[in-house]
Amino acid sequence: MGPDYYQGGIDMSNFWDGKEPCWIILNCSKYVYKDCPAYLYLERPCWEIAYTKCEILLGIKKDCKSCKVFKRYHISRADYPSAISFKKNSP
């Protein structure tokens, strides 16, 4: 897994911990979401991942601002400039 992500002191190595994931909110079939990059890369929110199943199968354009998942979980860097920092893995 890539670097650990921290947002407001919360470990973001699994973005969806404590949240209802996008594949549940969007009612994706288990046959679809198990191959979706949003499911396979849990450390990142779906709007930061290219070629999700929403884009490929459903033809949904990357217009995250109108997406209910984005509206529910996005934290703007402008609103919280010090909330996001990155920490390198230690050996």
The 8 nearest C-alpha neighbors of each residue, nearest first, counted from 0:
[[1, 2, 3, 42, 12, 40, 41, 88],
 [2, 0, 3, 88, 42, 12, 4, 87],
 [3, 1, 87, 88, 4, 86, 0, 85],
 [4, 2, 12, 86, 1, 11, 5, 88],
 [3, 5, 11, 85, 12, 10, 2, 86],
 [4, 6, 10, 11, 9, 8, 84, 83],
 [7, 5, 83, 82, 9, 8, 11, 84],
 [6, 8, 82, 9, 5, 83, 81, 84],
 [7, 9, 6, 5, 10, 82, 83, 11],
 [10, 8, 6, 5, 7, 11, 4, 12],
 [11, 9, 5, 12, 4, 8, 6, 3],
 [10, 12, 4, 14, 13, 5, 9, 42],
 [11, 13, 42, 3, 4, 10, 14, 41],
 [14, 12, 42, 41, 11, 15, 16, 43],
 [13, 15, 42, 11, 43, 16, 41, 44],
 [14, 16, 18, 13, 20, 17, 41, 19],
 [17, 15, 18, 13, 14, 19, 11, 20],
 [16, 18, 15, 19, 14, 20, 13, 11],
 [19, 17, 15, 16, 20, 14, 72, 21],
 [18, 20, 23, 21, 24, 15, 17, 16],
 [21, 19, 23, 22, 15, 18, 24, 68],
 [20, 22, 24, 23, 25, 68, 19, 45],
 [23, 21, 27, 25, 20, 24, 26, 32],
 [22, 24, 26, 21, 25, 20, 27, 19],
 [23, 25, 21, 26, 22, 20, 19, 68],
 [24, 26, 22, 23, 27, 21, 68, 67],
 [27, 25, 23, 24, 22, 28, 21, 29],
 [28, 26, 22, 25, 32, 31, 23, 29],
 [27, 29, 31, 30, 32, 26, 22, 33],
 [30, 28, 32, 31, 33, 27, 22, 34],
 [31, 29, 28, 33, 32, 34, 27, 35],
 [30, 32, 28, 29, 33, 34, 27, 35],
 [31, 33, 35, 34, 29, 30, 27, 22],
 [32, 34, 35, 31, 29, 30, 38, 39],
 [35, 33, 32, 31, 36, 39, 38, 30],
 [34, 36, 32, 37, 38, 52, 51, 33],
 [35, 37, 39, 38, 51, 40, 34, 48],
 [36, 38, 45, 35, 40, 39, 51, 41],
 [39, 37, 36, 35, 40, 41, 32, 33],
 [38, 40, 36, 37, 41, 35, 34, 33],
 [41, 39, 37, 42, 38, 36, 43, 48],
 [40, 42, 13, 43, 38, 39, 14, 37],
 [41, 43, 13, 12, 14, 40, 11, 44],
 [44, 42, 41, 14, 40, 45, 47, 13],
 [43, 45, 46, 47, 14, 42, 37, 48],
 [44, 46, 37, 48, 47, 43, 21, 51],
 [47, 45, 44, 48, 63, 69, 61, 49],
 [46, 48, 45, 44, 43, 49, 37, 63],
 [49, 47, 45, 46, 37, 51, 50, 36],
 [48, 50, 51, 47, 36, 46, 45, 54],
 [51, 49, 54, 55, 52, 48, 36, 53],
 [50, 52, 53, 54, 36, 35, 49, 37],
 [51, 53, 55, 54, 35, 56, 50, 57],
 [54, 52, 57, 51, 59, 55, 56, 58],
 [53, 55, 59, 58, 52, 51, 57, 60],
 [54, 56, 52, 58, 53, 57, 50, 51],
 [57, 55, 52, 58, 53, 54, 59, 51],
 [56, 58, 53, 59, 54, 55, 52, 60],
 [57, 59, 54, 55, 56, 60, 53, 52],
 [60, 58, 54, 57, 53, 61, 55, 62],
 [59, 61, 62, 54, 58, 53, 63, 57],
 [60, 62, 63, 59, 54, 46, 64, 53],
 [63, 61, 60, 64, 65, 66, 59, 46],
 [62, 64, 66, 65, 61, 69, 46, 70],
 [63, 65, 66, 62, 69, 70, 67, 61],
 [64, 66, 63, 62, 67, 70, 69, 68],
 [67, 65, 63, 69, 68, 64, 70, 62],
 [66, 68, 70, 69, 71, 65, 24, 64],
 [69, 67, 71, 66, 70, 21, 72, 24],
 [68, 70, 73, 66, 71, 72, 67, 63],
 [71, 69, 67, 68, 72, 73, 66, 64],
 [70, 72, 68, 69, 67, 73, 66, 74],
 [73, 71, 69, 70, 68, 74, 18, 44],
 [74, 72, 69, 70, 75, 71, 68, 44],
 [75, 73, 76, 72, 79, 78, 77, 82],
 [74, 76, 78, 77, 79, 73, 80, 82],
 [75, 77, 80, 79, 78, 74, 82, 83],
 [76, 78, 75, 80, 79, 74, 81, 82],
 [79, 77, 75, 76, 80, 74, 82, 81],
 [78, 80, 76, 82, 77, 81, 75, 74],
 [81, 79, 76, 77, 82, 78, 83, 75],
 [80, 82, 79, 83, 84, 7, 76, 6],
 [83, 81, 7, 6, 79, 80, 84, 76],
 [84, 82, 6, 81, 5, 7, 85, 80],
 [85, 83, 5, 6, 82, 86, 4, 81],
 [84, 86, 4, 5, 87, 83, 3, 2],
 [85, 87, 3, 4, 88, 2, 84, 5],
 [88, 86, 2, 89, 85, 3, 4, 1],
 [89, 87, 2, 90, 86, 3, 1, 85],
 [88, 90, 87, 86, 2, 3, 1, 85],
 [89, 88, 87, 2, 86, 3, 1, 0]]
